[in-house]
Amino acid sequence: MNEPFEYPDIFYNEVIFYLETKWNRRLNDHERHVLIEGYRFGRMIEAENEIQIMFAK
């Protein structure tokens, strides 16, 4: 089982592909790592917001 907020590679590949296409170049290892950590952080914030909405009702 994956750790919380650790997603299958396909999710990471999608955001990596998006930026590589937008910037018209391949990302280096550091950029990929920062992008993946940012993706995880964004998903965590999104999940926390949804939990708050559920308990606010």
FIKOLZA-1660 file (N, C-alpha, C; in steps of 0.1 Angstrom, whole numbers, plus 5000, padded with zeros to 4 digits):
% residues 57
   i   px   py   pz ch aa at
   1 5008 4988 5000  A  M  N
   1 5000 5000 5000  A  M CA
   1 5009 5013 5000  A  M  C
   2 5004 5023 4993  A  N  N
   2 5012 5035 4992  A  N CA
   2 5011 5043 5006  A  N  C
   3 5021 5051 5008  A  E  N
   3 5020 5060 5020  A  E CA
   3 5009 5071 5017  A  E  C
   4 5004 5077 5027  A  P  N
   4 4994 5088 5024  A  P CA
   4 5001 5099 5015  A  P  C
   5 4993 5103 5005  A  F  N
   5 4997 5114 4996  A  F CA
   5 5009 5109 4987  A  F  C
   6 5011 5096 4986  A  E  N
   6 5020 5091 4976  A  E CA
   6 5012 5084 4965  A  E  C
   7 5013 5090 4953  A  Y  N
   7 5004 5086 4943  A  Y CA
   7 5011 5077 4932  A  Y  C
   8 5004 5070 4924  A  P  N
   8 5011 5062 4913  A  P CA
   8 5018 5071 4904  A  P  C
   9 5028 5066 4898  A  D  N
   9 5037 5074 4889  A  D CA
   9 5029 5081 4878  A  D  C
  10 5018 5075 4874  A  I  N
  10 5010 5081 4863  A  I CA
  10 5005 5096 4866  A  I  C
  11 5002 5098 4879  A  F  N
  11 4998 5112 4883  A  F CA
  11 5010 5121 4882  A  F  C
  12 5022 5117 4886  A  Y  N
  12 5034 5125 4885  A  Y CA
  12 5038 5127 4871  A  Y  C
  13 5037 5117 4863  A  N  N
  13 5040 5118 4849  A  N CA
  13 5032 5128 4842  A  N  C
  14 5019 5129 4845  A  E  N
  14 5010 5139 4839  A  E CA
  14 5015 5153 4842  A  E  C
  15 5018 5157 4854  A  V  N
  15 5023 5170 4857  A  V CA
  15 5037 5173 4852  A  V  C
  16 5045 5163 4852  A  I  N
  16 5058 5165 4846  A  I CA
  16 5057 5167 4831  A  I  C
  17 5049 5159 4824  A  F  N
  17 5047 5161 4810  A  F CA
  17 5041 5175 4807  A  F  C
  18 5032 5179 4815  A  Y  N
  18 5026 5193 4813  A  Y CA
  18 5036 5203 4813  A  Y  C
  19 5045 5203 4823  A  L  N
  19 5055 5214 4824  A  L CA
  19 5066 5212 4813  A  L  C
  20 5070 5200 4810  A  E  N
  20 5080 5198 4800  A  E CA
  20 5074 5203 4786  A  E  C
  21 5061 5202 4784  A  T  N
  21 5055 5206 4772  A  T CA
  21 5054 5222 4772  A  T  C
  22 5050 5227 4783  A  K  N
  22 5049 5242 4784  A  K CA
  22 5062 5249 4783  A  K  C
  23 5073 5243 4789  A  W  N
  23 5086 5249 4789  A  W CA
  23 5094 5245 4777  A  W  C
  24 5089 5235 4769  A  N  N
  24 5095 5230 4757  A  N CA
  24 5109 5224 4760  A  N  C
  25 5111 5217 4771  A  R  N
  25 5123 5211 4774  A  R CA
  25 5121 5200 4785  A  R  C
  26 5131 5191 4787  A  R  N
  26 5130 5181 4798  A  R CA
  26 5133 5188 4811  A  R  C
  27 5127 5183 4821  A  L  N
  27 5130 5188 4835  A  L CA
  27 5142 5180 4840  A  L  C
  28 5150 5187 4848  A  N  N
  28 5161 5179 4854  A  N CA
  28 5156 5172 4867  A  N  C
  29 5165 5164 4873  A  D  N
  29 5160 5157 4884  A  D CA
  29 5155 5165 4896  A  D  C
  30 5162 5176 4898  A  H  N
  30 5158 5185 4909  A  H CA
  30 5145 5191 4906  A  H  C
  31 5143 5196 4894  A  E  N
  31 5130 5202 4891  A  E CA
  31 5118 5191 4892  A  E  C
  32 5121 5179 4888  A  R  N
  32 5111 5169 4889  A  R CA
  32 5107 5166 4904  A  R  C
  33 5118 5166 4912  A  H  N
  33 5116 5163 4927  A  H CA
  33 5107 5175 4933  A  H  C
  34 5111 5187 4930  A  V  N
  34 5103 5199 4935  A  V CA
  34 5089 5198 4930  A  V  C
  35 5087 5195 4917  A  L  N
  35 5073 5194 4912  A  L CA
  35 5065 5183 4919  A  L  C
  36 5071 5172 4921  A  I  N
  36 5064 5161 4928  A  I CA
  36 5060 5165 4942  A  I  C
  37 5070 5171 4949  A  E  N
  37 5067 5175 4963  A  E CA
  37 5056 5186 4963  A  E  C
  38 5056 5195 4953  A  G  N
  38 5045 5205 4952  A  G CA
  38 5032 5199 4949  A  G  C
  39 5032 5189 4941  A  Y  N
  39 5020 5181 4937  A  Y CA
  39 5014 5175 4950  A  Y  C
  40 5022 5168 4957  A  R  N
  40 5018 5161 4970  A  R CA
  40 5012 5172 4979  A  R  C
  41 5019 5183 4981  A  F  N
  41 5014 5193 4990  A  F CA
  41 5001 5199 4986  A  F  C
  42 4999 5201 4973  A  G  N
  42 4987 5206 4968  A  G CA
  42 4975 5196 4970  A  G  C
  43 4978 5184 4968  A  R  N
  43 4968 5174 4970  A  R CA
  43 4964 5173 4985  A  R  C
  44 4974 5174 4994  A  M  N
  44 4971 5174 5008  A  M CA
  44 4963 5185 5012  A  M  C
  45 4965 5197 5007  A  I  N
  45 4957 5209 5011  A  I CA
  45 4943 5207 5005  A  I  C
  46 4942 5202 4993  A  E  N
  46 4929 5199 4987  A  E CA
  46 4921 5189 4996  A  E  C
  47 4927 5179 5001  A  A  N
  47 4921 5169 5009  A  A CA
  47 4916 5175 5023  A  A  C
  48 4925 5183 5029  A  E  N
  48 4922 5190 5041  A  E CA
  48 4910 5199 5040  A  E  C
  49 4909 5206 5028  A  N  N
  49 4898 5215 5026  A  N CA
  49 4885 5207 5024  A  N  C
  50 4886 5196 5018  A  E  N
  50 4874 5188 5016  A  E CA
  50 4869 5182 5029  A  E  C
  51 4878 5179 5038  A  I  N
  51 4874 5174 5051  A  I CA
  51 4868 5185 5059  A  I  C
  52 4873 5197 5059  A  Q  N
  52 4867 5208 5066  A  Q CA
  52 4853 5211 5061  A  Q  C
  53 4851 5210 5048  A  I  N
  53 4837 5212 5042  A  I CA
  53 4828 5201 5047  A  I  C
  54 4832 5189 5048  A  M  N
  54 4824 5178 5052  A  M CA
  54 4820 5180 5067  A  M  C
  55 4829 5184 5075  A  F  N
  55 4825 5186 5089  A  F CA
  55 4818 5199 5092  A  F  C
  56 4818 5208 5083  A  A  N
  56 4811 5221 5085  A  A CA
  56 4796 5220 5083  A  A  C
  57 4792 5209 5077  A  K  N
  57 4777 5207 5075  A  K CA
  57 4770 5204 5088  A  K  C
% end
